Amino acid sequence: METKDILFTALMMEKEISSMYNTAANEALNQDLKDEFLDILADTHDSQYAIFMEAYDRGFYPTPLAEESKIQELKQQF
């Protein structure tokens, strides 16, 4: 398996895992349990970002920067 494939698989898995923890946190009845799910969710977001940045830095996930005018337009819209 190539490095690119490993990174994309890991990225896909982290996205799926974060989705599941988000659902679990939304449906938790106990506040302590909800807080625990939210802590784990934050960790999964951190892991997802690290994997994304590794793929980006290696040129596997090129993402163009947004134009300043588009950013300002979206800020006004929302």
Gaussian input, Z-matrix of N, CA and C with variables (Angstrom, degrees):
# hf/3-21g

backbone

0 1
 N
 C     1     B1
 C     2     B2     1     A1
 N     3     B3     2     A2     1     D1
 C     4     B4     3     A3     2     D2
 C     5     B5     4     A4     3     D3
 N     6     B6     5     A5     4     D4
 C     7     B7     6     A6     5     D5
 C     8     B8     7     A7     6     D6
 N     9     B9     8     A8     7     D7
 C    10    B10     9     A9     8     D8
 C    11    B11    10    A10     9     D9
 N    12    B12    11    A11    10    D10
 C    13    B13    12    A12    11    D11
 C    14    B14    13    A13    12    D12
 N    15    B15    14    A14    13    D13
 C    16    B16    15    A15    14    D14
 C    17    B17    16    A16    15    D15
 N    18    B18    17    A17    16    D16
 C    19    B19    18    A18    17    D17
 C    20    B20    19    A19    18    D18
 N    21    B21    20    A20    19    D19
 C    22    B22    21    A21    20    D20
 C    23    B23    22    A22    21    D21
 N    24    B24    23    A23    22    D22
 C    25    B25    24    A24    23    D23
 C    26    B26    25    A25    24    D24
 N    27    B27    26    A26    25    D25
 C    28    B28    27    A27    26    D26
 C    29    B29    28    A28    27    D27
 N    30    B30    29    A29    28    D28
 C    31    B31    30    A30    29    D29
 C    32    B32    31    A31    30    D30
 N    33    B33    32    A32    31    D31
 C    34    B34    33    A33    32    D32
 C    35    B35    34    A34    33    D33
 N    36    B36    35    A35    34    D34
 C    37    B37    36    A36    35    D35
 C    38    B38    37    A37    36    D36
 N    39    B39    38    A38    37    D37
 C    40    B40    39    A39    38    D38
 C    41    B41    40    A40    39    D39
 N    42    B42    41    A41    40    D40
 C    43    B43    42    A42    41    D41
 C    44    B44    43    A43    42    D42
 N    45    B45    44    A44    43    D43
 C    46    B46    45    A45    44    D44
 C    47    B47    46    A46    45    D45
 N    48    B48    47    A47    46    D46
 C    49    B49    48    A48    47    D47
 C    50    B50    49    A49    48    D48
 N    51    B51    50    A50    49    D49
 C    52    B52    51    A51    50    D50
 C    53    B53    52    A52    51    D51
 N    54    B54    53    A53    52    D52
 C    55    B55    54    A54    53    D53
 C    56    B56    55    A55    54    D54
 N    57    B57    56    A56    55    D55
 C    58    B58    57    A57    56    D56
 C    59    B59    58    A58    57    D57
 N    60    B60    59    A59    58    D58
 C    61    B61    60    A60    59    D59
 C    62    B62    61    A61    60    D60
 N    63    B63    62    A62    61    D61
 C    64    B64    63    A63    62    D62
 C    65    B65    64    A64    63    D63
 N    66    B66    65    A65    64    D64
 C    67    B67    66    A66    65    D65
 C    68    B68    67    A67    66    D66
 N    69    B69    68    A68    67    D67
 C    70    B70    69    A69    68    D68
 C    71    B71    70    A70    69    D69
 N    72    B72    71    A71    70    D70
 C    73    B73    72    A72    71    D71
 C    74    B74    73    A73    72    D72
 N    75    B75    74    A74    73    D73
 C    76    B76    75    A75    74    D74
 C    77    B77    76    A76    75    D75
 N    78    B78    77    A77    76    D76
 C    79    B79    78    A78    77    D77
 C    80    B80    79    A79    78    D78
 N    81    B81    80    A80    79    D79
 C    82    B82    81    A81    80    D80
 C    83    B83    82    A82    81    D81
 N    84    B84    83    A83    82    D82
 C    85    B85    84    A84    83    D83
 C    86    B86    85    A85    84    D84
 N    87    B87    86    A86    85    D85
 C    88    B88    87    A87    86    D86
 C    89    B89    88    A88    87    D87
 N    90    B90    89    A89    88    D88
 C    91    B91    90    A90    89    D89
 C    92    B92    91    A91    90    D90
 N    93    B93    92    A92    91    D91
 C    94    B94    93    A93    92    D92
 C    95    B95    94    A94    93    D93
 N    96    B96    95    A95    94    D94
 C    97    B97    96    A96    95    D95
 C    98    B98    97    A97    96    D96
 N    99    B99    98    A98    97    D97
 C   100   B100    99    A99    98    D98
 C   101   B101   100   A100    99    D99
 N   102   B102   101   A101   100   D100
 C   103   B103   102   A102   101   D101
 C   104   B104   103   A103   102   D102
 N   105   B105   104   A104   103   D103
 C   106   B106   105   A105   104   D104
 C   107   B107   106   A106   105   D105
 N   108   B108   107   A107   106   D106
 C   109   B109   108   A108   107   D107
 C   110   B110   109   A109   108   D108
 N   111   B111   110   A110   109   D109
 C   112   B112   111   A111   110   D110
 C   113   B113   112   A112   111   D111
 N   114   B114   113   A113   112   D112
 C   115   B115   114   A114   113   D113
 C   116   B116   115   A115   114   D114
 N   117   B117   116   A116   115   D115
 C   118   B118   117   A117   116   D116
 C   119   B119   118   A118   117   D117
 N   120   B120   119   A119   118   D118
 C   121   B121   120   A120   119   D119
 C   122   B122   121   A121   120   D120
 N   123   B123   122   A122   121   D121
 C   124   B124   123   A123   122   D122
 C   125   B125   124   A124   123   D123
 N   126   B126   125   A125   124   D124
 C   127   B127   126   A126   125   D125
 C   128   B128   127   A127   126   D126
 N   129   B129   128   A128   127   D127
 C   130   B130   129   A129   128   D128
 C   131   B131   130   A130   129   D129
 N   132   B132   131   A131   130   D130
 C   133   B133   132   A132   131   D131
 C   134   B134   133   A133   132   D132
 N   135   B135   134   A134   133   D133
 C   136   B136   135   A135   134   D134
 C   137   B137   136   A136   135   D135
 N   138   B138   137   A137   136   D136
 C   139   B139   138   A138   137   D137
 C   140   B140   139   A139   138   D138
 N   141   B141   140   A140   139   D139
 C   142   B142   141   A141   140   D140
 C   143   B143   142   A142   141   D141
 N   144   B144   143   A143   142   D142
 C   145   B145   144   A144   143   D143
 C   146   B146   145   A145   144   D144
 N   147   B147   146   A146   145   D145
 C   148   B148   147   A147   146   D146
 C   149   B149   148   A148   147   D147
 N   150   B150   149   A149   148   D148
 C   151   B151   150   A150   149   D149
 C   152   B152   151   A151   150   D150
 N   153   B153   152   A152   151   D151
 C   154   B154   153   A153   152   D152
 C   155   B155   154   A154   153   D153
 N   156   B156   155   A155   154   D154
 C   157   B157   156   A156   155   D155
 C   158   B158   157   A157   156   D156
 N   159   B159   158   A158   157   D157
 C   160   B160   159   A159   158   D158
 C   161   B161   160   A160   159   D159
 N   162   B162   161   A161   160   D160
 C   163   B163   162   A162   161   D161
 C   164   B164   163   A163   162   D162
 N   165   B165   164   A164   163   D163
 C   166   B166   165   A165   164   D164
 C   167   B167   166   A166   165   D165
 N   168   B168   167   A167   166   D166
 C   169   B169   168   A168   167   D167
 C   170   B170   169   A169   168   D168
 N   171   B171   170   A170   169   D169
 C   172   B172   171   A171   170   D170
 C   173   B173   172   A172   171   D171
 N   174   B174   173   A173   172   D172
 C   175   B175   174   A174   173   D173
 C   176   B176   175   A175   174   D174
 N   177   B177   176   A176   175   D175
 C   178   B178   177   A177   176   D176
 C   179   B179   178   A178   177   D177
 N   180   B180   179   A179   178   D178
 C   181   B181   180   A180   179   D179
 C   182   B182   181   A181   180   D180
 N   183   B183   182   A182   181   D181
 C   184   B184   183   A183   182   D182
 C   185   B185   184   A184   183   D183
 N   186   B186   185   A185   184   D184
 C   187   B187   186   A186   185   D185
 C   188   B188   187   A187   186   D186
 N   189   B189   188   A188   187   D187
 C   190   B190   189   A189   188   D188
 C   191   B191   190   A190   189   D189
 N   192   B192   191   A191   190   D190
 C   193   B193   192   A192   191   D191
 C   194   B194   193   A193   192   D192
 N   195   B195   194   A194   193   D193
 C   196   B196   195   A195   194   D194
 C   197   B197   196   A196   195   D195
 N   198   B198   197   A197   196   D196
 C   199   B199   198   A198   197   D197
 C   200   B200   199   A199   198   D198
 N   201   B201   200   A200   199   D199
 C   202   B202   201   A201   200   D200
 C   203   B203   202   A202   201   D201
 N   204   B204   203   A203   202   D202
 C   205   B205   204   A204   203   D203
 C   206   B206   205   A205   204   D204
 N   207   B207   206   A206   205   D205
 C   208   B208   207   A207   206   D206
 C   209   B209   208   A208   207   D207
 N   210   B210   209   A209   208   D208
 C   211   B211   210   A210   209   D209
 C   212   B212   211   A211   210   D210
 N   213   B213   212   A212   211   D211
 C   214   B214   213   A213   212   D212
 C   215   B215   214   A214   213   D213
 N   216   B216   215   A215   214   D214
 C   217   B217   216   A216   215   D215
 C   218   B218   217   A217   216   D216
 N   219   B219   218   A218   217   D217
 C   220   B220   219   A219   218   D218
 C   221   B221   220   A220   219   D219
 N   222   B222   221   A221   220   D220
 C   223   B223   222   A222   221   D221
 C   224   B224   223   A223   222   D222
 N   225   B225   224   A224   223   D223
 C   226   B226   225   A225   224   D224
 C   227   B227   226   A226   225   D225
 N   228   B228   227   A227   226   D226
 C   229   B229   228   A228   227   D227
 C   230   B230   229   A229   228   D228
 N   231   B231   230   A230   229   D229
 C   232   B232   231   A231   230   D230
 C   233   B233   232   A232   231   D231

   B1=1.4540
   B2=1.5283
   B3=1.3096
   B4=1.4581
   B5=1.5283
   B6=1.3199
   B7=1.4557
   B8=1.5259
   B9=1.3229
   B10=1.4667
   B11=1.5289
   B12=1.3205
   B13=1.4663
   B14=1.5224
   B15=1.3203
   B16=1.4683
   B17=1.5213
   B18=1.3305
   B19=1.4624
   B20=1.5257
   B21=1.3333
   B22=1.4571
   B23=1.5205
   B24=1.3311
   B25=1.4638
   B26=1.5244
   B27=1.3293
   B28=1.4703
   B29=1.5253
   B30=1.3164
   B31=1.4629
   B32=1.5281
   B33=1.3199
   B34=1.4587
   B35=1.5313
   B36=1.3219
   B37=1.4665
   B38=1.5219
   B39=1.3164
   B40=1.4679
   B41=1.5230
   B42=1.3170
   B43=1.4644
   B44=1.5250
   B45=1.3140
   B46=1.4596
   B47=1.5289
   B48=1.3228
   B49=1.4695
   B50=1.5290
   B51=1.3273
   B52=1.4696
   B53=1.5273
   B54=1.3089
   B55=1.4613
   B56=1.5292
   B57=1.3235
   B58=1.4682
   B59=1.5282
   B60=1.3379
   B61=1.4663
   B62=1.5249
   B63=1.3251
   B64=1.4593
   B65=1.5264
   B66=1.3150
   B67=1.4628
   B68=1.5240
   B69=1.3248
   B70=1.4640
   B71=1.5243
   B72=1.3343
   B73=1.4681
   B74=1.5314
   B75=1.3080
   B76=1.4687
   B77=1.5217
   B78=1.3148
   B79=1.4611
   B80=1.5279
   B81=1.3323
   B82=1.4643
   B83=1.5288
   B84=1.3201
   B85=1.4629
   B86=1.5259
   B87=1.3184
   B88=1.4500
   B89=1.5367
   B90=1.3359
   B91=1.4681
   B92=1.5259
   B93=1.3430
   B94=1.4685
   B95=1.5233
   B96=1.3247
   B97=1.4592
   B98=1.5246
   B99=1.3157
   B100=1.4658
   B101=1.5277
   B102=1.3352
   B103=1.4653
   B104=1.5286
   B105=1.3262
   B106=1.4653
   B107=1.5322
   B108=1.3268
   B109=1.4617
   B110=1.5218
   B111=1.3155
   B112=1.4667
   B113=1.5270
   B114=1.3324
   B115=1.4726
   B116=1.5236
   B117=1.3260
   B118=1.4686
   B119=1.5235
   B120=1.3280
   B121=1.4631
   B122=1.5286
   B123=1.3121
   B124=1.4685
   B125=1.5272
   B126=1.3261
   B127=1.4764
   B128=1.5227
   B129=1.3378
   B130=1.4695
   B131=1.5299
   B132=1.3315
   B133=1.4682
   B134=1.5292
   B135=1.3217
   B136=1.4692
   B137=1.5211
   B138=1.3240
   B139=1.4717
   B140=1.5232
   B141=1.3267
   B142=1.4605
   B143=1.5265
   B144=1.3208
   B145=1.4624
   B146=1.5286
   B147=1.3224
   B148=1.4686
   B149=1.5315
   B150=1.3164
   B151=1.4634
   B152=1.5274
   B153=1.3318
   B154=1.4576
   B155=1.5278
   B156=1.3269
   B157=1.4675
   B158=1.5266
   B159=1.3326
   B160=1.4698
   B161=1.5265
   B162=1.3283
   B163=1.4663
   B164=1.5269
   B165=1.3139
   B166=1.4640
   B167=1.5263
   B168=1.3317
   B169=1.4681
   B170=1.5286
   B171=1.3267
   B172=1.4677
   B173=1.5303
   B174=1.3350
   B175=1.4514
   B176=1.5202
   B177=1.3313
   B178=1.4577
   B179=1.5209
   B180=1.3197
   B181=1.4659
   B182=1.5279
   B183=1.3333
   B184=1.4672
   B185=1.5201
   B186=1.3002
   B187=1.4534
   B188=1.5217
   B189=1.3290
   B190=1.4656
   B191=1.5290
   B192=1.3051
   B193=1.4640
   B194=1.5244
   B195=1.3046
   B196=1.4616
   B197=1.5197
   B198=1.3176
   B199=1.4552
   B200=1.5289
   B201=1.3288
   B202=1.4645
   B203=1.5243
   B204=1.3141
   B205=1.4673
   B206=1.5270
   B207=1.3337
   B208=1.4682
   B209=1.5283
   B210=1.3194
   B211=1.4613
   B212=1.5257
   B213=1.3228
   B214=1.4667
   B215=1.5263
   B216=1.3325
   B217=1.4617
   B218=1.5296
   B219=1.3249
   B220=1.4573
   B221=1.5240
   B222=1.3365
   B223=1.4677
   B224=1.5266
   B225=1.3172
   B226=1.4617
   B227=1.5292
   B228=1.3115
   B229=1.4636
   B230=1.5290
   B231=1.3298
   B232=1.4599
   B233=1.5078
   A1=108.49
   A2=115.72
   A3=121.84
   A4=111.08
   A5=116.35
   A6=122.01
   A7=111.45
   A8=116.41
   A9=120.68
   A10=110.05
   A11=117.26
   A12=121.16
   A13=111.43
   A14=116.29
   A15=120.87
   A16=110.09
   A17=116.82
   A18=120.74
   A19=111.75
   A20=117.57
   A21=119.97
   A22=111.50
   A23=117.42
   A24=120.73
   A25=110.13
   A26=116.69
   A27=120.77
   A28=110.64
   A29=116.95
   A30=121.11
   A31=110.65
   A32=116.59
   A33=121.22
   A34=110.67
   A35=116.47
   A36=120.41
   A37=111.04
   A38=118.17
   A39=121.19
   A40=111.18
   A41=117.01
   A42=120.02
   A43=110.42
   A44=117.22
   A45=121.30
   A46=110.97
   A47=116.18
   A48=120.68
   A49=110.36
   A50=116.97
   A51=118.97
   A52=110.88
   A53=116.69
   A54=120.15
   A55=110.63
   A56=116.93
   A57=120.43
   A58=111.81
   A59=117.48
   A60=119.50
   A61=111.45
   A62=116.95
   A63=120.09
   A64=110.11
   A65=117.07
   A66=120.97
   A67=110.35
   A68=117.06
   A69=120.76
   A70=111.05
   A71=116.97
   A72=120.33
   A73=110.41
   A74=116.73
   A75=120.22
   A76=112.25
   A77=117.33
   A78=120.77
   A79=113.90
   A80=117.55
   A81=120.56
   A82=110.21
   A83=116.12
   A84=120.78
   A85=112.45
   A86=116.20
   A87=122.35
   A88=108.86
   A89=117.61
   A90=120.87
   A91=112.01
   A92=117.33
   A93=119.47
   A94=111.06
   A95=117.00
   A96=121.00
   A97=110.26
   A98=116.22
   A99=120.68
   A100=110.67
   A101=116.59
   A102=120.69
   A103=111.41
   A104=116.52
   A105=120.68
   A106=110.62
   A107=116.25
   A108=119.63
   A109=111.16
   A110=116.97
   A111=120.12
   A112=111.54
   A113=117.57
   A114=120.82
   A115=110.54
   A116=115.90
   A117=119.97
   A118=109.85
   A119=116.96
   A120=121.22
   A121=110.92
   A122=116.73
   A123=120.34
   A124=110.39
   A125=116.80
   A126=120.52
   A127=111.60
   A128=116.54
   A129=118.79
   A130=110.41
   A131=117.09
   A132=119.34
   A133=110.45
   A134=116.77
   A135=120.36
   A136=110.96
   A137=116.67
   A138=120.87
   A139=110.34
   A140=116.05
   A141=120.00
   A142=110.50
   A143=116.62
   A144=120.22
   A145=111.35
   A146=116.71
   A147=120.49
   A148=110.65
   A149=116.43
   A150=120.33
   A151=110.22
   A152=115.73
   A153=119.68
   A154=111.00
   A155=116.94
   A156=120.34
   A157=111.53
   A158=117.10
   A159=120.08
   A160=109.84
   A161=116.62
   A162=120.30
   A163=110.53
   A164=116.61
   A165=121.34
   A166=111.09
   A167=116.58
   A168=121.15
   A169=112.15
   A170=116.45
   A171=120.59
   A172=112.29
   A173=116.79
   A174=120.86
   A175=113.98
   A176=117.23
   A177=121.21
   A178=112.46
   A179=117.36
   A180=121.95
   A181=108.55
   A182=116.82
   A183=118.53
   A184=111.27
   A185=115.64
   A186=121.77
   A187=107.60
   A188=116.56
   A189=118.33
   A190=110.88
   A191=115.90
   A192=121.12
   A193=109.40
   A194=115.93
   A195=121.17
   A196=109.73
   A197=115.50
   A198=120.48
   A199=108.67
   A200=116.21
   A201=121.31
   A202=111.44
   A203=117.14
   A204=120.10
   A205=111.06
   A206=117.39
   A207=120.91
   A208=110.80
   A209=116.72
   A210=121.05
   A211=109.71
   A212=116.90
   A213=121.27
   A214=111.20
   A215=116.34
   A216=121.07
   A217=111.08
   A218=117.22
   A219=121.32
   A220=111.56
   A221=117.18
   A222=120.68
   A223=109.84
   A224=116.47
   A225=120.54
   A226=110.73
   A227=115.71
   A228=120.44
   A229=111.75
   A230=116.32
   A231=119.61
   A232=111.78
   D1=134.79
   D2=-179.34
   D3=-78.31
   D4=156.20
   D5=179.32
   D6=-55.63
   D7=-43.11
   D8=179.85
   D9=-59.01
   D10=-44.84
   D11=-179.75
   D12=-63.73
   D13=-39.94
   D14=179.06
   D15=-63.26
   D16=-46.37
   D17=-179.67
   D18=-63.71
   D19=-42.85
   D20=-179.84
   D21=-67.95
   D22=-36.83
   D23=176.68
   D24=-65.15
   D25=-45.10
   D26=178.90
   D27=-63.00
   D28=-40.58
   D29=179.17
   D30=-63.32
   D31=-44.68
   D32=178.51
   D33=-61.79
   D34=-41.54
   D35=179.85
   D36=-65.30
   D37=-43.28
   D38=179.09
   D39=-62.77
   D40=-38.80
   D41=177.86
   D42=-63.76
   D43=-42.39
   D44=179.41
   D45=-66.60
   D46=-43.32
   D47=179.61
   D48=-62.62
   D49=-43.20
   D50=-179.61
   D51=-65.00
   D52=-34.44
   D53=176.50
   D54=-63.23
   D55=-42.03
   D56=179.70
   D57=-67.12
   D58=-42.36
   D59=178.01
   D60=-66.61
   D61=-34.26
   D62=176.88
   D63=-62.69
   D64=-44.84
   D65=177.83
   D66=-62.69
   D67=-43.68
   D68=179.63
   D69=-60.99
   D70=-42.34
   D71=179.34
   D72=-65.81
   D73=-39.67
   D74=179.27
   D75=-64.19
   D76=-30.49
   D77=-174.14
   D78=-102.97
   D79=1.72
   D80=179.98
   D81=-71.77
   D82=131.76
   D83=178.79
   D84=-88.18
   D85=-26.40
   D86=-177.53
   D87=-94.75
   D88=128.51
   D89=-176.12
   D90=-62.40
   D91=-40.57
   D92=179.35
   D93=-62.32
   D94=-40.72
   D95=178.26
   D96=-66.68
   D97=-42.46
   D98=177.61
   D99=-59.16
   D100=-45.10
   D101=179.00
   D102=-61.59
   D103=-38.79
   D104=178.32
   D105=-64.36
   D106=-44.86
   D107=176.82
   D108=-60.90
   D109=-39.96
   D110=179.42
   D111=-66.28
   D112=-37.18
   D113=175.63
   D114=-63.26
   D115=-44.64
   D116=178.86
   D117=-65.46
   D118=-39.90
   D119=177.89
   D120=-59.22
   D121=-42.95
   D122=177.68
   D123=-61.39
   D124=-40.95
   D125=176.75
   D126=-61.76
   D127=-41.02
   D128=-179.73
   D129=-67.80
   D130=-35.00
   D131=175.81
   D132=-65.05
   D133=-40.10
   D134=177.55
   D135=-63.04
   D136=-42.44
   D137=178.89
   D138=-65.04
   D139=-43.68
   D140=179.54
   D141=-60.52
   D142=-42.24
   D143=-179.99
   D144=-65.04
   D145=-41.21
   D146=179.18
   D147=-62.53
   D148=-42.48
   D149=178.72
   D150=-66.30
   D151=-44.68
   D152=178.00
   D153=-57.64
   D154=-46.93
   D155=-178.62
   D156=-63.96
   D157=-36.44
   D158=176.66
   D159=-62.76
   D160=-45.24
   D161=178.25
   D162=-64.55
   D163=-41.61
   D164=179.05
   D165=-63.50
   D166=-46.97
   D167=-178.69
   D168=-62.45
   D169=-30.79
   D170=179.26
   D171=-84.65
   D172=-1.63
   D173=178.79
   D174=83.01
   D175=11.70
   D176=-178.84
   D177=-84.00
   D178=-19.35
   D179=-173.73
   D180=-135.40
   D181=68.39
   D182=-177.91
   D183=-67.05
   D184=129.00
   D185=-179.86
   D186=-130.77
   D187=113.65
   D188=-179.30
   D189=-69.43
   D190=147.67
   D191=176.57
   D192=-74.17
   D193=144.41
   D194=178.85
   D195=-75.47
   D196=144.91
   D197=176.08
   D198=-71.70
   D199=143.75
   D200=-178.40
   D201=-57.01
   D202=-38.32
   D203=-179.49
   D204=-64.39
   D205=-36.87
   D206=178.26
   D207=-68.75
   D208=-37.43
   D209=177.90
   D210=-62.64
   D211=-47.55
   D212=-179.95
   D213=-63.70
   D214=-38.32
   D215=178.17
   D216=-61.82
   D217=-42.80
   D218=179.34
   D219=-69.45
   D220=-36.17
   D221=176.91
   D222=-61.02
   D223=-42.68
   D224=179.87
   D225=-66.94
   D226=-37.85
   D227=-177.97
   D228=-66.38
   D229=-38.78
   D230=-176.76
   D231=-106.66

